[in-house]
Amino acid sequence: MKIVVAYKESKMSKAILDIATQHATAFNAMVYIVSSLEGGTGQKIEEIDVAKGELRYAEEVLKKAGIETETELLIRGLSPGEDIVEFAHDKGADEIIVGVKMKSKVGKFILGSTAQHVILNAHCPVVSIRS
């Protein structure tokens, strides 16, 4: 089994890693921890370094639990939702784990929602963790 974890440091991070650990252990799964930045000429080196550090931390947590893990920082010019869905499809993922921030309807309309895009467009089941 292959699990893709959409990861970004937040107050949900511990819950996301806990669920990923439980599912990976139960299903003897390989876990891909993914973070997506839209990229382009405006991407700052500091943002990339922060994202890499967050991925390293998540990888350490899962590896300490004995879980086979790979990390991937995606900077391909796609929105994070598109990136995660495409990555999961390319890897043949069996499950995606994603955090969901509570937003107002207006906030979702103006800003969009990464989790919403993943839930509606993924080829596999999506586990959502709500903050």
C-alpha positions in Angstrom: 0.0 0.0 0.0 1.1 3.6 -0.7 0.0 6.6 1.3 0.5 10.2 0.3 0.6 12.7 3.2 0.0 16.3 2.2 2.2 18.0 4.9 2.7 21.6 6.0 3.7 22.6 9.5 0.5 23.7 11.3 -1.5 22.9 14.5 -2.7 19.8 12.7 0.8 18.4 12.0 0.9 16.1 15.0 -2.6 14.7 14.2 -1.7 14.2 10.5 1.5 12.3 11.4 -0.3 10.2 14.1 -2.9 9.1 11.5 -0.2 8.4 8.9 1.7 6.3 11.4 -1.4 4.3 12.4 -2.4 3.7 8.8 1.1 2.8 7.6 1.6 0.4 10.5 -1.8 -1.2 10.0 -1.4 -1.7 6.2 2.4 -2.1 6.1 2.4 1.0 3.8 5.0 3.1 2.2 4.5 6.8 3.0 5.3 9.7 0.7 5.3 13.0 2.6 4.6 15.8 0.2 4.7 19.6 0.4 3.8 21.8 -2.5 4.8 25.3 -3.3 3.5 27.0 -6.4 6.9 28.0 -7.6 7.7 30.4 -10.4 10.0 33.4 -10.3 8.5 34.7 -7.0 9.4 31.6 -4.9 11.7 32.7 -2.1 14.7 30.6 -1.0 13.6 31.0 2.6 10.2 29.5 1.9 11.9 26.5 0.2 14.3 26.0 3.1 11.4 26.1 5.6 9.4 23.6 3.6 12.5 21.3 3.4 13.0 21.5 7.2 9.3 20.7 7.8 9.6 17.6 5.5 12.8 16.5 7.3 11.0 16.7 10.6 8.0 14.7 9.4 10.3 12.1 7.8 12.2 11.6 11.1 8.9 11.1 13.0 7.8 8.3 10.7 11.2 6.7 10.3 11.5 6.5 14.1 8.2 4.5 14.0 9.8 2.1 11.5 7.8 3.3 8.5 9.3 3.4 5.0 9.2 7.0 4.1 10.2 9.3 1.2 9.7 13.1 1.1 9.1 15.3 -1.9 9.0 19.1 -2.2 6.9 19.9 -5.3 7.6 23.2 -7.0 6.1 22.6 -10.4 3.9 25.7 -11.0 0.7 23.9 -10.1 -1.6 24.8 -7.2 -1.0 22.7 -4.1 -4.2 20.8 -4.6 -3.4 20.0 -8.2 0.2 19.0 -7.3 -1.0 16.6 -4.6 -3.6 14.9 -6.7 -1.2 14.5 -9.7 1.6 13.2 -7.4 -0.7 10.7 -5.8 -1.9 9.5 -9.2 1.7 9.2 -10.5 2.8 7.2 -7.5 -0.3 4.9 -7.6 -1.3 6.0 -4.1 -4.0 4.0 -2.3 -4.8 6.8 0.1 -4.1 10.5 0.7 -4.1 12.2 4.1 -4.7 15.9 4.1 -5.4 18.6 6.7 -8.6 20.7 6.4 -8.7 24.3 7.7 -12.1 25.6 8.7 -12.9 28.6 6.4 -16.0 30.6 5.8 -17.8 30.1 2.5 -16.5 33.5 1.3 -12.9 32.5 2.3 -13.2 29.3 0.3 -14.6 31.2 -2.7 -11.8 33.8 -2.7 -8.9 31.7 -1.7 -9.9 28.2 -2.8 -9.1 25.1 -0.8 -6.3 22.7 -1.2 -8.1 20.0 0.8 -11.3 20.5 -1.1 -9.5 20.1 -4.5 -7.8 16.9 -3.3 -11.1 15.5 -1.9 -13.0 16.2 -5.1 -10.3 15.2 -7.6 -8.3 12.3 -6.1 -8.4 8.9 -7.7 -8.2 7.2 -4.3 -9.8 7.6 -0.8 -8.8 10.8 1.1 -8.6 11.0 4.9 -9.1 14.5 6.1 -8.0 15.8 9.4 -9.9 18.8 10.6 -8.5 21.6 12.7 
